[in-house]
């Protein structure tokens, strides 16, 4: 098992952020990725507009999973409307 950081940028509305975090958490659990830690980074101004949004709400999920789970997780997150952007990277040991 390796550690991966899943960084998500949600639309800044409260109900969208709460629903989006729960959806991402459920997708990670469904694909056997164990969420070790979560870091709520708050709302920030984006460097450029994404889907007509100038603000984004950042949330980090630190997970433990096998490398073969990365592609299915990226595919599942790609279709979430609440997400403006996301990135899955391997964390340093």
C-alpha positions, 0 to 999 in steps of 0.5 A: 500500500502506498500513500496518495494525496487526492487534492480536490477543488470544489465550487465554493457554495456550502451545500456543494462543498459538503455534498462533494466531499461526501461523494469523493469520500464514498468513491474512495471507500468504494474503490478500497482506498483508505482515507487516512487524513483530511485537510480542509484548506478553505476557499481561495481565489483561482489563478484563472476562471474554471467553468466560470468560477473565480473562487474554489474550495480546496480539500485534501484527502490523504489515502492509502491504496494500491497503485492499480486503484489510481486510474479507476479513482481518476475516472470516477472523479472525472464525472463529478459536477461539484469538482472544478479540478482534482489531482491524484499524486503519490505522497513522499514516504 
